[in-house]
Amino acid sequence: MPVFVDPREAPKLWRKVCTETSIEISLLSENWKFLLAGIVFQYIHGLAAHGVHYLHRPGTILQDAGFFLLPELGEDKAYISETVFTFIFGSFVLWTFHPFVFQSKRIYTVLIWCRVLAYLVASQILRILTFYPTQLPGPNYHCREGSKLATLPPPESALEVLLINFPKGVMYGCGDLIFSSHMIFTLVFVRTYQKYGTRRCLKQFAWLLAVFQSILILSSRKHYTVDIVVAWYTVNLVAFFVDKKLSEMPDRPAAYAPTPLLPLSSRDKDGKNREEHHKFVGEVSMDSPN
């Protein structure tokens, strides 16, 4: 069914996109260093996960309650958990950019991603500190005894390590078990929407997806149960710590005040933030060229 757009509404939508873009560019100019640092750390985390693969040695799969309770999907159905994760990832990214189009706006895209990257970096630092001291035998199919991908030969050059053997090295890693990286991203995204989202039914659905994702990871034998359990309480504790320590930072930047790095939930200062938002938008609209 074709989508009909009223021509009279098109100029309004374009003006809104331009206004939001001006605001976000202003925020980006003040916070680009923090965003860049968070993005660079994603590479560092990938480099650490690839590095531990050189230390991994396959062995007997550990006894696990999740493996005992949940049926094994099989190697040919391992894509199911990745499909669900891709849906969660893509949906969250699209939601963070919805203020550019929709009238309802409780978030700023730049500030939301500053907070999301803060969650991710803190959780990933803890993950690196956890999986390097002890390497468990990987339960995934390509990490088991007899698989050529279970161990990596010593690197011939530093470039081989730095390039992470992309994308094969990312998809077929071993040794980075405790705790699950997929669950870090899933829980960070779900918690962020729980805090800043507006649809209650979508929040409930997001938490159900997180539980379903946990079950799929175990059924696909990609992680042990301990990897999932540790991810659930670690990510939530990290998010609680970040929110607690940075709770004094406002959610919406004022027109003449320095832009904060991380936003605060709009529950506490909704009225004040709304006034600051209108003031900020008005100033940007007046300063932007026609």
Residue pairs with C-beta under 8 A, 6 or more apart in sequence:
13 101
16 100
16 101
16 103
17 100
17 101
18 288
19 281
19 284
19 285
19 288
20 99
20 100
20 105
21 100
22 284
22 285
22 288
23 108
23 280
23 281
23 284
24 100
24 108
24 109
24 110
26 259
26 284
27 108
27 110
27 111
27 253
27 259
28 35
28 110
30 258
30 259
31 110
31 111
31 114
31 259
31 261
34 114
34 117
34 261
35 110
35 113
35 114
35 117
37 117
37 121
38 113
38 114
38 117
38 118
38 120
38 121
39 117
41 117
41 120
41 121
41 124
42 120
42 124
45 124
45 127
45 128
45 181
46 164
46 170
47 161
47 162
47 164
48 128
48 132
48 176
49 131
49 170
49 173
49 176
49 181
50 161
50 164
50 165
50 169
50 170
50 173
51 161
52 131
52 132
52 135
52 173
52 175
52 176
53 152
53 169
53 173
53 174
53 175
53 176
54 152
54 154
54 155
55 135
55 175
56 135
56 137
56 138
56 143
56 150
56 151
56 152
56 174
56 175
57 135
57 137
57 151
58 137
58 138
58 143
58 144
58 145
58 146
58 147
58 150
58 151
58 174
59 137
59 145
60 137
61 67
61 137
61 139
61 144
62 136
62 137
62 139
62 224
64 139
64 224
64 225
64 226
65 225
66 218
66 224
66 225
66 228
67 139
67 218
67 221
67 224
67 225
70 215
70 218
70 219
71 219
72 219
72 221
73 80
73 216
73 219
73 220
73 221
75 141
77 220
78 141
78 220
78 222
80 216
80 220
81 182
81 213
81 216
81 217
81 219
81 220
81 222
84 209
84 212
84 213
84 216
85 182
85 185
85 186
85 213
87 209
88 185
88 186
88 189
88 190
88 206
88 209
88 210
88 213
89 185
89 189
92 189
92 192
92 193
95 193
95 197
96 107
96 109
96 112
96 113
96 116
97 109
99 105
99 107
99 108
99 109
100 109
104 198
105 277
106 196
106 198
106 266
107 196
107 263
108 252
108 253
108 263
111 251
111 253
111 259
111 260
111 261
111 262
111 263
112 192
112 196
112 263
114 261
114 262
114 263
115 192
115 242
115 262
115 263
116 188
116 189
116 192
118 242
118 262
119 188
119 191
119 192
119 235
119 238
119 239
119 242
120 184
120 185
120 188
122 238
122 241
122 242
123 184
123 188
123 234
123 235
123 238
124 181
124 184
126 234
126 238
127 176
127 178
127 179
127 181
127 184
130 178
130 179
130 230
131 175
131 176
131 177
131 178
131 179
134 178
135 175
135 177
136 175
136 177
136 178
136 224
137 143
137 144
138 144
138 150
138 174
138 175
138 177
139 221
139 222
139 223
139 224
140 174
140 220
140 221
140 222
141 147
141 221
142 149
142 150
142 172
142 174
143 149
143 150
143 174
143 175
144 150
149 172
149 174
150 174
151 174
155 161
164 170
177 223
177 224
177 227
178 224
178 226
178 227
178 230
179 223
179 226
179 227
179 228
179 230
179 231
179 234
180 217
180 222
180 223
180 227
180 228
180 231
182 213
182 217
182 222
183 210
183 213
183 214
183 217
183 227
183 228
183 231
183 232
183 235
184 231
184 235
186 209
186 210
186 213
187 210
187 231
187 232
187 235
187 236
187 239
188 235
188 239
189 206
190 206
190 207
190 209
190 210
191 235
191 236
191 239
193 202
193 203
193 206
194 203
194 206
194 207
195 243
195 265
196 263
196 265
196 266
197 203
197 206
214 228
214 232
217 223
217 228
218 225
218 228
242 262
243 265
246 261
246 262
246 264
247 264
248 264
249 260
249 261
249 262
249 263
249 264
250 260
250 263
250 264
250 269
250 272
250 273
250 276
251 263
251 264
251 265
251 266
251 269
251 273
252 263
252 266
252 273
252 274
252 276
252 277
252 280
253 259
253 260
253 276
253 280
254 276
254 279
254 280
255 276
255 279
255 280
255 282
255 283
266 273
